[in-house]
Amino acid sequence: MLYRDPARSVQERTAHLLGLMTLEEKVGQLIQLFGWQTYDHRDGEVKLEESFKRRIREGGVGALYGTLRADPWTGVTLETGLSPRAGAEAVNAIQRYALEHSRLGIPLLIGEECSHGHMAIGATVFPVPLLLGSTWNTELYREMCRVVARETRAQGGAVTYSPVLDVVRDPRWGRTEECFGEDPYLTGEFAVASVEGLQGDSLADENAVGATLKHFVAYGSSEGGRNAGPVSMGKRELLETDLYPFRKAVEAGAVSVMPAYNEIDGVPCTANEELLRGILRDEWGFDGMVITDCGAIDMLAAGHDTAASGEDAAAQAVRAGIDMEMSGEMFGRHLLNAVRSGRLAESLVDEAAGRVLALKFRLGLFERPFADPDRAEAVIGSAAHAELARRVAAEGIVLLKNDGLLPLSKSAGVVAVIGPNADNGYNQLGDYTSPQPPDKVATVLAGIRGKLAAEPDRVRYAPGCRIKDLSDEGFDYALETAAGADVIVLVLGGSSARDFGEGSIDLRTGASKVTENELSDMDCGEGIDRMSLHLSGVQLELAKRLKELGKPLAVVYLSGRPVAEPWIDEQADAVLEAWYPGQEGGHAVADILFGDVNPSGRLTISVPVDAGQLPVHYRGKRSRGKRYLEGNTQPRYPFGYGLSYTDFTYDSLRAEPAVIGPEGTCQVTVNVENTGTRAGAEVVQLYISDVVSRVTRPAKELKGFRKIWLEPGEKKSVSFTVGAAELCYIGPDYTPVVEPGVFRIGVGRHVEDTLTTELTVEEG
């Protein structure tokens, strides 16, 4: 059989196999089932469901989604789920049945969620992408992606549904935590690092998985920050902002793309032929697979109402360029009839099935369909991976305010650790997280106790309140606990924790308890959009009561979106934004609180004073306006902002040469010196402003960044190459153009703190 010969090209193998397949088998390749529903795990044994085996024999399955996924949605728990070894064995059993009982022996494509770690029991839980972006360290993120790929492939997962490349416009959106931030350039840099890290040098390697870029496109720009809401956006903004990171990732070699749920100018992305064929394939040359989000085709007929029936919706999707449906219900029910009735050309099914098969060949699934259980057991959740998670978390935590309180001393004083997020592991992990054993997640309380382990009596704890509950019954105990302390570390924020059956919290002792009236802390995550950016529940009231004690107060936010609380910004002695820092987050927070790590995280999303200022992202046009009746339009903390325990100074900014042609380049160079007493990392940021242009432009745009390490007294020269890629924009005819004129170059610590010089571009 030619298609089984690895010496043949992917194109040859795909064409040969496709020619052997029936229409039913080709349609089957476009269908992805929920993987966790294909087997029953009881008493340590995995038994395949008869309904699944029947579909395999009929050639009606091409892929599985979430075979190893564990969370409240799937109903898979720590007790019923699969260990790393058992997961690999289960995937092997599934693949073995598919190979031995399908007519042509085609392996299944196993797709898994891996936004910040493989969403499977035992896998390493890294910080959420909002923190990853805040590291401004693409090399570190690339290293993390290599680990995620290694853990996922070790259990048999071959593709992942990440990275999320949505550019955030409104942080009230519940999925803000899944994104790198508000800037397309920075998101594009992390997109490239993600593709390179996940896919490695060869997709067939045992440490590689295929990357799926999502959500294509403008998903982060919905009305009012409401999930999957309509998007009203002009073509130029779409090309320059939301499409940019996807184009960079496609150029880096990404093999899969997932369209977004939303519509753009009235056209749902799932059925947008101009987007999926015109831009993605024809203009960018993408030759990979396009897979829907779960239930997206259903939305065409019931939600967007652009299709008259399920069959119409399925046909529209394939015509637009969809190759596979996640969940497979609409394709499974309607595609055969659509072809037989003449509504859909069989050639389009051939085209889609060919792309699915080609990806399977590129992944080496025909040669190596099985996982190695021994390797899975050794690799997944290793100590080395946990240490990397701690390092990543520490590098992305942002110090927003410090009136000299931090770093804390390890040798003096009692520390009161207060707050609903101080010792709740799930509240620091973020959405798309699997169940965790109680001892796996290092909370902030655990991290602080670890620092002061020699004197455990110096650490006192009280939760004070819940995230969303309005009860203040825990205030008295929290105040009593804090009254005997020398400093208060107050851990507030949000939660994207779904109901993992952990029970309620005793507000006096902090212990878990099961009650009939379960309270959810979840105020962020997919589908959890908010009207404000204030702290939920009575958290602010707790902070105010604690402040009345007159103790030094450090506030730590664990959150999936920015928190806008002016009182805390003004009254706390220190404020730390730790986002959702993952399983090692408590250790990372403690590392920074006690000075073992010098904070180097920088904001990738502007923090407003109030949600009424939104949109407040830094890339606003010059005509945006300056103020409201109640105040100005400036954020509390601007894009790129973040403090350190040392000081950095910039000098001698120059652009050489200062005059270039439209195809020329110049070197922008600045000197950066550590003028403080501690070693630390600084993020040097390059911004460019087109002074006069035929089309209105953002006032400033990030076009480069470098993260550098400086010892006390050390000075380094940092250079950026500036040319057409940095100076062009989408012109009046919707093509890139570099216009002659003056460009203002800014280099500095954040968008509002830069040295400036000018560069002139002459006529060509």
LOPAKE-910805 format. One record per residue (C-alpha): x, y, z. Coordinates in nm, 2 decimals. Example, Ala and Ser with C-alpha at 12.3 -4.5 7.8 and 13.67 -1.06 7.14 Angstrom:
2
        x        y        z
     1.23    -0.45     0.78
     1.37    -0.11     0.71
This chain:
764
        x        y        z
     0.00     0.00     0.00
     0.16     0.32    -0.12
     0.01     0.54     0.16
     0.18     0.32     0.42
     0.52     0.39     0.27
     0.70     0.66     0.47
     0.95     0.71     0.19
     0.67     0.86    -0.02
     0.59     1.23     0.01
     0.29     1.34     0.22
     0.12     1.46    -0.10
     0.16     1.12    -0.27
     0.04     0.93     0.04
    -0.26     1.15     0.09
    -0.37     1.13    -0.27
    -0.34     0.75    -0.28
    -0.53     0.70     0.05
    -0.80     0.94    -0.05
    -0.85     0.75    -0.37
    -0.92     0.43    -0.18
    -1.18     0.58     0.04
    -1.56     0.58     0.02
    -1.76     0.90     0.06
    -1.87     0.78     0.40
    -1.51     0.73     0.51
    -1.40     1.07     0.38
    -1.68     1.24     0.57
    -1.58     1.03     0.88
    -1.23     1.20     0.87
    -1.40     1.54     0.92
    -1.57     1.42     1.24
    -1.43     1.46     1.58
    -1.60     1.30     1.88
    -1.56     1.38     2.25
    -1.28     1.15     2.35
    -1.37     1.10     2.71
    -1.71     0.95     2.60
    -1.54     0.68     2.40
    -1.44     0.46     2.70
    -1.54     0.36     3.05
    -1.28     0.37     3.32
    -1.37     0.15     3.62
    -1.17    -0.04     3.87
    -0.85     0.05     3.70
    -0.96    -0.09     3.36
    -1.04     0.10     3.04
    -1.32    -0.05     2.83
    -1.42     0.10     2.49
    -1.78     0.19     2.44
    -1.97    -0.02     2.19
    -2.12     0.28     2.02
    -1.76     0.41     1.96
    -1.64     0.08     1.83
    -1.93     0.07     1.59
    -1.85     0.41     1.45
    -1.49     0.31     1.40
    -1.59     0.00     1.21
    -1.82     0.21     0.99
    -1.53     0.46     0.92
    -1.72     0.74     1.09
    -1.45     0.89     1.31
    -1.14     1.10     1.22
    -1.04     1.25     1.55
    -1.11     1.27     1.92
    -1.13     1.58     2.14
    -1.03     1.58     2.50
    -0.97     1.21     2.54
    -0.76     1.29     2.85
    -0.94     1.60     2.95
    -1.06     1.61     3.32
    -1.28     1.89     3.46
    -1.64     1.94     3.58
    -1.76     1.97     3.22
    -1.64     1.63     3.12
    -1.74     1.49     3.46
    -1.39     1.33     3.49
    -1.25     1.36     3.84
    -0.93     1.26     4.02
    -1.11     0.94     4.12
    -1.25     0.84     3.78
    -0.98     1.00     3.56
    -0.66     0.85     3.41
    -0.31     0.88     3.56
    -0.03     0.96     3.31
     0.05     0.59     3.26
    -0.32     0.49     3.24
    -0.39     0.78     2.99
    -0.12     0.66     2.76
    -0.25     0.31     2.78
    -0.61     0.42     2.71
    -0.50     0.62     2.40
    -0.31     0.31     2.28
    -0.62     0.10     2.32
    -0.83     0.35     2.13
    -0.57     0.37     1.85
    -0.52     0.00     1.83
    -0.89    -0.06     1.78
    -0.90     0.21     1.51
    -0.61     0.06     1.33
    -0.73    -0.29     1.35
    -1.10    -0.25     1.29
    -1.13     0.04     1.03
    -1.11    -0.08     0.67
    -0.80     0.12     0.58
    -0.63     0.13     0.92
    -0.63     0.51     0.96
    -0.51     0.63     1.30
    -0.72     0.89     1.49
    -0.61     1.24     1.55
    -0.60     1.30     1.93
    -0.66     1.66     2.02
    -0.61     1.81     2.36
    -0.64     2.14     2.55
    -0.30     2.28     2.64
    -0.33     2.66     2.68
    -0.12     2.66     3.00
    -0.03     2.30     3.03
    -0.20     1.97     2.92
    -0.55     1.96     3.07
    -0.50     1.61     3.20
    -0.46     1.46     3.55
    -0.10     1.48     3.66
     0.02     1.73     3.40
     0.21     2.04     3.50
    -0.02     2.35     3.54
     0.17     2.66     3.41
     0.05     3.02     3.46
    -0.22     3.15     3.23
    -0.12     3.33     2.91
    -0.19     3.67     3.05
     0.10     3.61     3.29
     0.31     3.44     3.02
     0.28     3.76     2.81
     0.38     3.97     3.12
     0.72     3.79     3.12
     0.80     3.96     2.79
     1.03     3.66     2.75
     0.96     3.46     2.44
     1.26     3.23     2.49
     1.13     3.13     2.83
     0.78     3.08     2.68
     0.92     2.87     2.40
     1.09     2.65     2.66
     0.76     2.61     2.84
     0.59     2.51     2.52
     0.85     2.24     2.46
     0.76     2.10     2.80
     0.38     2.12     2.73
     0.44     1.94     2.40
     0.65     1.67     2.56
     0.39     1.60     2.83
     0.10     1.59     2.58
     0.27     1.37     2.32
     0.39     1.14     2.59
     0.02     1.04     2.65
    -0.06     1.02     2.28
    -0.20     1.37     2.22
    -0.09     1.49     1.87
    -0.25     1.83     1.84
    -0.33     2.10     2.09
    -0.60     2.38     2.08
    -0.36     2.66     2.15
    -0.22     2.92     2.13
    -0.50     3.17     2.19
    -0.40     3.47     1.97
    -0.69     3.70     2.04
    -0.60     4.07     2.10
    -0.79     4.20     2.40
    -1.00     4.52     2.36
    -1.22     4.49     2.67
    -1.08     4.32     2.98
    -1.43     4.26     3.12
    -1.43     3.96     2.88
    -1.40     3.64     3.07
    -1.14     3.49     2.85
    -0.89     3.78     2.89
    -0.68     3.54     3.10
    -0.63     3.31     2.80
    -0.47     3.59     2.59
    -0.12     3.75     2.59
    -0.26     4.10     2.61
    -0.38     4.40     2.41
    -0.10     4.44     2.16
    -0.08     4.27     1.82
     0.30     4.29     1.79
     0.37     4.13     2.13
     0.10     3.87     2.07
     0.26     3.79     1.74
     0.60     3.74     1.90
     0.45     3.50     2.15
     0.26     3.33     1.87
     0.58     3.25     1.68
     0.74     3.12     2.00
     0.44     2.90     2.07
     0.44     2.74     1.73
     0.82     2.68     1.74
     0.80     2.54     2.09
     0.50     2.31     2.04
     0.59     2.18     1.69
     0.97     2.17     1.73
     1.18     2.08     1.43
     0.96     1.79     1.32
     0.59     1.72     1.39
     0.67     1.35     1.39
     0.90     1.39     1.69
     0.80     1.23     2.02
     0.82     1.58     2.18
     0.61     1.77     1.92
     0.24     1.84     1.88
     0.06     2.04     1.62
    -0.04     2.39     1.72
    -0.40     2.52     1.65
    -0.42     2.90     1.63
    -0.74     3.03     1.78
    -0.98     3.21     1.77
    -0.97     3.32     1.41
    -1.05     3.61     1.43
    -1.14     3.93     1.64
    -1.28     3.71     1.92
    -1.13     3.96     2.17
    -1.31     4.25     2.02
    -1.67     4.17     2.08
    -1.94     4.42     2.19
    -1.91     4.50     2.55
    -1.66     4.23     2.62
    -1.94     3.97     2.60
    -1.82     3.63     2.49
    -1.88     3.55     2.12
    -2.06     3.87     2.07
    -2.08     4.06     1.74
    -1.77     4.24     1.61
    -1.79     4.57     1.42
    -1.46     4.64     1.27
    -1.32     4.79     0.96
    -1.09     4.59     0.72
    -0.78     4.80     0.80
    -0.81     4.74     1.17
    -0.87     4.37     1.12
    -0.56     4.34     0.90
    -0.33     4.55     1.12
    -0.44     4.43     1.46
    -0.64     4.11     1.49
    -0.50     3.92     1.19
    -0.14     4.02     1.25
    -0.06     3.75     1.52
    -0.22     3.48     1.32
    -0.02     3.57     1.01
     0.30     3.56     1.20
     0.21     3.22     1.34
     0.12     3.09     1.00
     0.45     3.21     0.86
     0.61     3.02     1.15
     0.45     2.70     1.03
     0.14     2.64     1.23
    -0.06     2.34     1.10
    -0.41     2.41     1.23
    -0.65     2.70     1.28
    -0.97     2.73     1.47
    -1.22     3.00     1.36
    -1.39     3.21     1.62
    -1.76     3.19     1.73
    -1.82     3.56     1.66
    -1.94     3.74     1.35
    -1.75     4.02     1.18
    -1.96     4.28     1.00
    -2.25     4.03     0.99
    -2.06     3.73     0.87
    -1.99     3.44     1.12
    -1.62     3.34     1.11
    -1.72     2.97     1.08
    -1.88     3.04     0.74
    -1.66     3.33     0.63
    -1.51     3.22     0.29
    -1.32     3.54     0.24
    -1.15     3.49     0.58
    -1.09     3.11     0.56
    -1.01     3.08     0.19
    -0.93     3.43     0.07
    -0.70     3.55     0.34
    -0.58     3.24     0.52
    -0.52     3.01     0.22
    -0.49     3.22    -0.09
    -0.31     3.52     0.05
    -0.11     3.36     0.33
    -0.05     3.02     0.17
    -0.18     2.82     0.47
    -0.20     2.45     0.38
    -0.30     2.30     0.72
    -0.63     2.20     0.87
    -0.92     2.42     0.98
    -1.13     2.29     1.27
    -1.43     2.46     1.42
    -1.48     2.54     1.78
    -1.73     2.32     1.97
    -2.08     2.38     1.86
    -1.99     2.66     1.61
    -2.17     2.51     1.32
    -2.49     2.47     1.53
    -2.47     2.85     1.59
    -2.51     2.91     1.22
    -2.86     2.77     1.23
    -2.94     2.86     1.59
    -2.77     3.18     1.71
    -2.64     3.36     1.40
    -2.94     3.24     1.20
    -2.75     3.25     0.87
    -2.84     2.89     0.79
    -3.20     2.75     0.74
    -3.12     2.41     0.87
    -2.84     2.19     1.01
    -2.77     2.06     0.66
    -2.74     2.41     0.53
    -2.51     2.51     0.81
    -2.28     2.21     0.76
    -2.26     2.28     0.38
    -2.19     2.65     0.44
    -1.90     2.56     0.67
    -1.73     2.32     0.43
    -1.78     2.56     0.14
    -1.62     2.83     0.35
    -1.31     2.62     0.42
    -1.39     2.41     0.74
    -1.21     2.07     0.74
    -1.32     1.92     1.07
    -1.60     1.98     1.32
    -1.52     1.97     1.69
    -1.79     1.74     1.84
    -1.89     1.62     1.49
    -2.27     1.63     1.55
    -2.36     1.85     1.25
    -2.12     1.69     1.00
    -2.21     1.34     1.12
    -2.58     1.41     1.08
    -2.59     1.61     0.76
    -2.28     1.60     0.54
    -2.36     1.28     0.35
    -2.71     1.41     0.27
    -2.57     1.75     0.16
    -2.34     1.58    -0.09
    -2.61     1.33    -0.21
    -2.86     1.61    -0.25
    -2.62     1.82    -0.46
    -2.61     2.10    -0.19
    -2.23     2.03    -0.15
    -1.98     1.92    -0.40
    -1.80     1.60    -0.32
    -1.47     1.76    -0.43
    -1.50     1.99    -0.13
    -1.52     1.69     0.10
    -1.22     1.54    -0.07
    -1.03     1.86    -0.02
    -1.11     1.87     0.35
    -1.04     1.50     0.41
    -0.72     1.54     0.23
    -0.60     1.81     0.47
    -0.69     1.60     0.77
    -0.50     1.30     0.63
    -0.20     1.51     0.53
    -0.18     1.63     0.89
    -0.18     1.28     1.02
     0.10     1.18     0.79
     0.30     1.49     0.89
     0.25     1.40     1.25
     0.39     1.05     1.19
     0.08     0.88     1.32
     0.09     0.60     1.06
     0.44     0.51     1.17
     0.41     0.58     1.54
     0.05     0.58     1.65
     0.11     0.46     2.01
     0.23     0.63     2.32
     0.49     0.49     2.56
     0.33     0.45     2.91
     0.67     0.43     3.08
     0.78     0.76     2.92
     0.44     0.92     3.01
     0.49     0.82     3.37
     0.84     0.96     3.38
     0.79     1.28     3.19
     0.45     1.41     3.30
     0.45     1.64     3.60
     0.82     1.60     3.67
     1.01     1.80     3.93
     1.20     1.98     3.66
     0.88     2.09     3.49
     0.74     2.21     3.82
     1.06     2.42     3.87
     1.01     2.57     3.53
     0.65     2.66     3.62
     0.78     2.84     3.93
     1.04     3.03     3.72
     0.78     3.13     3.46
     0.54     3.25     3.72
     0.79     3.46     3.90
     0.90     3.63     3.58
     0.55     3.73     3.49
     0.43     3.87     3.82
     0.40     4.25     3.80
     0.49     4.49     4.09
     0.24     4.77     4.05
     0.32     4.97     4.37
     0.59     4.97     4.64
     0.62     5.24     4.90
     0.93     5.07     5.05
     0.74     4.78     5.21
     0.88     4.51     4.98
     1.08     4.30     4.99
     0.98     4.17     5.33
     1.24     4.06     5.59
     1.28     3.69     5.66
     1.42     3.76     6.00
     1.18     3.99     6.17
     0.81     4.02     6.24
     0.48     3.82     6.22
     0.31     3.80     5.88
    -0.07     3.78     5.87
    -0.18     3.61     5.54
    -0.54     3.71     5.48
    -0.78     3.68     5.20
    -1.00     3.45     5.00
    -0.72     3.37     4.75
    -0.45     3.31     5.01
    -0.50     2.94     5.04
    -0.74     2.83     4.76
    -0.54     2.64     4.51
    -0.80     2.62     4.23
    -0.84     3.00     4.25
    -0.48     3.05     4.12
    -0.49     2.81     3.83
    -0.73     2.97     3.58
    -0.98     2.82     3.35
    -0.91     2.51     3.14
    -0.75     2.33     3.44
    -0.78     1.97     3.54
    -0.85     1.85     3.90
    -0.55     1.86     4.13
    -0.45     1.67     4.44
    -0.46     1.89     4.75
    -0.08     1.88     4.79
     0.02     1.97     4.43
    -0.07     2.34     4.42
     0.15     2.57     4.62
    -0.08     2.85     4.75
     0.05     3.19     4.86
     0.01     3.08     5.22
     0.21     2.77     5.15
     0.48     2.98     4.98
     0.51     3.22     5.27
     0.52     2.93     5.52
     0.79     2.78     5.31
     1.00     3.10     5.34
     0.96     3.11     5.72
     0.96     2.73     5.78
     1.21     2.76     6.06
     0.97     2.98     6.26
     0.62     2.86     6.17
     0.45     3.07     6.45
     0.54     3.39     6.25
     0.27     3.31     5.99
    -0.09     3.35     6.07
    -0.39     3.29     5.84
    -0.75     3.38     5.79
    -0.95     3.38     5.47
    -1.18     3.67     5.57
    -1.44     3.62     5.30
    -1.52     3.45     4.98
    -1.46     3.59     4.63
    -1.83     3.66     4.54
    -2.02     3.60     4.86
    -2.16     3.91     5.04
    -2.11     3.77     5.39
    -1.87     3.94     5.62
    -1.89     3.67     5.89
    -1.52     3.60     5.85
    -1.41     3.97     5.91
    -1.38     3.95     6.29
    -1.15     3.65     6.28
    -0.94     3.81     6.00
    -0.91     4.13     6.20
    -0.82     3.94     6.51
    -0.55     3.74     6.32
    -0.41     4.05     6.16
    -0.41     4.26     6.48
    -0.12     4.05     6.63
     0.09     4.08     6.31
     0.36     4.32     6.20
     0.26     4.31     5.83
    -0.04     4.20     5.64
    -0.03     4.02     5.31
    -0.38     4.04     5.17
    -0.45     3.80     4.88
    -0.75     3.91     4.68
    -0.87     3.89     4.32
    -1.09     3.66     4.12
    -1.14     3.30     4.03
    -1.19     3.10     3.72
    -1.23     2.78     3.92
    -1.52     2.57     3.81
    -1.70     2.34     4.06
    -1.44     2.07     4.14
    -1.65     1.95     4.44
    -1.42     2.09     4.70
    -1.70     2.22     4.92
    -1.72     2.55     5.10
    -1.46     2.72     5.32
    -1.49     2.77     5.69
    -1.43     3.15     5.71
    -1.29     3.11     6.06
    -1.04     2.83     6.01
    -1.00     2.83     5.63
    -1.08     2.46     5.62
    -1.29     2.30     5.35
    -1.64     2.19     5.44
    -1.92     2.04     5.24
    -2.26     2.22     5.26
    -2.59     2.19     5.09
    -2.57     2.55     4.97
    -2.25     2.55     4.77
    -2.11     2.89     4.68
    -1.91     2.94     4.36
    -1.62     3.17     4.36
    -1.60     3.18     3.98
    -1.62     3.54     3.84
    -1.39     3.49     3.54
    -1.32     3.24     3.27
    -1.51     3.13     2.95
    -1.86     3.27     2.95
    -1.81     3.47     3.27
    -1.80     3.83     3.15
    -1.84     4.12     3.39
    -2.00     4.47     3.39
    -1.72     4.61     3.60
    -1.35     4.55     3.70
    -1.41     4.60     4.07
    -1.34     4.32     4.32
    -1.63     4.09     4.36
    -1.82     4.04     4.69
    -1.69     4.21     5.00
    -1.32     4.19     4.93
    -1.27     4.57     4.92
    -1.46     4.61     5.25
    -1.22     4.35     5.40
    -0.92     4.55     5.28
    -1.06     4.87     5.43
    -1.12     4.71     5.77
    -0.77     4.57     5.77
    -0.62     4.91     5.68
    -0.78     5.05     5.99
    -0.54     4.84     6.20
    -0.26     5.07     6.09
    -0.04     4.78     5.98
     0.18     4.78     5.67
    -0.04     4.63     5.39
     0.08     4.44     5.08
    -0.20     4.34     4.84
    -0.15     4.05     4.60
    -0.41     4.00     4.32
    -0.46     3.66     4.18
    -0.69     3.73     3.88
    -0.77     3.66     3.52
    -0.83     4.02     3.42
    -0.71     4.36     3.55
    -0.86     4.48     3.88
    -0.97     4.84     3.90
    -0.98     4.95     4.27
    -0.85     5.31     4.32
    -0.88     5.28     4.70
    -0.63     4.99     4.71
    -0.40     5.16     4.46
    -0.39     5.47     4.69
    -0.40     5.30     5.04
    -0.20     4.98     5.01
     0.17     5.00     5.07
     0.25     4.76     4.80
     0.04     4.60     4.52
     0.14     4.29     4.33
    -0.05     4.16     4.02
     0.02     3.78     4.00
    -0.26     3.69     3.75
    -0.33     3.32     3.78
     0.03     3.19     3.84
    -0.03     2.82     3.82
     0.06     2.53     4.05
     0.38     2.68     4.17
     0.24     3.03     4.20
     0.25     3.06     4.57
     0.62     2.99     4.58
     0.67     3.24     4.30
     0.47     3.51     4.49
     0.67     3.44     4.80
     1.00     3.45     4.61
     0.91     3.81     4.51
     0.76     3.92     4.84
     1.08     3.82     5.03
     1.32     3.94     4.76
     1.46     3.61     4.64
     1.34     3.71     4.29
     1.35     4.07     4.17
     1.02     4.14     3.99
     1.05     4.19     3.62
     0.70     4.14     3.49
     0.55     4.42     3.28
     0.18     4.48     3.20
     0.06     4.37     2.86
    -0.28     4.51     2.92
    -0.36     4.86     3.04
    -0.53     4.88     3.38
    -0.80     5.15     3.39
    -0.91     5.36     3.69
    -1.27     5.25     3.62
    -1.44     5.03     3.36
    -1.62     5.34     3.24
    -1.30     5.44     3.06
    -1.30     5.14     2.84
    -1.16     5.10     2.58
    -0.84     5.22     2.74
    -0.58     5.01     2.54
    -0.28     5.21     2.46
    -0.31     5.19     2.08
    -0.59     5.44     2.06
    -0.60     5.70     1.79
    -0.50     6.06     1.85
    -0.86     6.17     1.81
    -0.98     5.94     2.10
    -1.03     6.24     2.33
    -0.87     6.34     2.65
    -1.13     6.32     2.93
    -1.47     6.25     3.06
    -1.67     6.47     3.30
    -1.55     6.26     3.59
    -1.19     6.23     3.49
    -0.93     6.18     3.22
    -0.90     5.88     2.98
    -0.56     5.77     3.11
    -0.52     5.43     3.27
    -0.41     5.38     3.63
    -0.12     5.16     3.51
    -0.02     5.19     3.14
     0.09     4.93     2.90
     0.44     4.80     2.96
     0.45     4.92     3.32
     0.60     4.73     3.61
     0.83     4.81     3.90
     1.16     4.65     4.02
     1.35     4.64     4.34
     1.63     4.82     4.16
     1.65     5.13     3.93
     1.72     5.16     3.56
     1.82     5.47     3.37
     1.82     5.52     2.99
     2.04     5.76     2.80
     2.20     5.83     2.46
     1.91     5.72     2.24
     2.00     5.75     1.87
     1.88     5.64     1.53
     2.16     5.57     1.28
     2.13     5.68     1.01
     1.86     5.93     1.09
     1.75     5.95     0.73
     1.66     5.64     0.52
     1.48     5.54     0.20
     1.15     5.34     0.20
     1.34     5.01     0.18
     1.62     5.12     0.41
     1.70     5.03     0.77
     1.84     5.21     1.07
     1.98     5.10     1.40
     1.80     5.24     1.71
     2.03     5.22     2.00
     2.00     5.31     2.37
     2.21     5.27     2.68
     2.05     5.11     2.98
     2.21     5.12     3.33
     2.12     4.95     3.66
     2.17     5.24     3.90
     2.03     5.05     4.20
     2.17     4.80     4.45
     2.02     4.48     4.33
     2.06     4.28     4.01
     1.75     4.27     3.80
     1.59     4.23     3.46
     1.46     4.52     3.26
     1.22     4.52     2.96
     1.35     4.77     2.70
     1.05     4.87     2.48
     1.05     5.03     2.14
     0.76     5.24     2.02
     0.71     5.41     1.69
     0.47     5.69     1.59
     0.40     5.80     1.23
     0.38     6.17     1.27
     0.18     6.24     0.96
     0.00     5.97     0.75
    -0.28     5.95     0.49
    -0.48     5.72     0.72
    -0.51     5.79     1.09
    -0.28     5.59     1.31
    -0.24     5.49     1.67
    -0.05     5.75     1.87
     0.22     5.48     1.95
     0.28     5.12     1.85
     0.51     4.87     2.01
     0.76     4.75     1.75
     1.02     4.57     1.95
     1.13     4.47     2.30
     1.43     4.31     2.47
     1.45     4.17     2.82
     1.80     4.22     2.96
     1.97     4.13     3.29
     2.19     4.39     3.46
     2.41     4.36     3.77
     2.43     4.67     4.00
     2.62     4.94     3.82
     2.62     4.75     3.49
     2.54     4.93     3.16
     2.44     4.77     2.83
     2.38     4.90     2.49
     2.05     4.77     2.34
     1.98     4.80     1.96
     1.68     4.75     1.74
     1.67     4.73     1.36
     1.40     4.95     1.22
     1.29     4.91     0.86
     0.99     4.86     0.64
     0.83     4.60     0.87
     0.83     4.84     1.16
     0.73     5.15     0.97
     0.46     5.03     0.73
     0.09     5.03     0.78
    -0.22     4.92     0.58
    -0.27     5.21     0.34
    -0.57     5.36     0.17
    -0.57     5.07    -0.08
    -0.55     4.81     0.20
    -0.19     4.71     0.11
     0.12     4.77     0.33
     0.29     5.10     0.26
     0.59     5.29     0.40
     0.51     5.66     0.35
     0.78     5.93     0.34
     0.80     6.16     0.64
     0.90     6.18     1.00
     0.86     5.90     1.25
     0.90     5.95     1.62
     1.10     5.67     1.79
     1.05     5.61     2.16
     1.25     5.36     2.38
     1.20     5.32     2.75
     1.04     5.14     3.04
     0.68     5.16     2.93
     0.46     5.33     2.68
     0.44     5.66     2.88
     0.81     5.66     2.99
     1.04     5.68     2.69
     1.33     5.87     2.55
     1.25     6.00     2.19
     1.43     6.07     1.87
     1.33     6.11     1.51
     1.37     5.91     1.19
     1.30     6.05     0.85
     1.20     5.84     0.55
     1.27     6.00     0.22
     1.08     5.96    -0.11
     1.18     5.64    -0.30
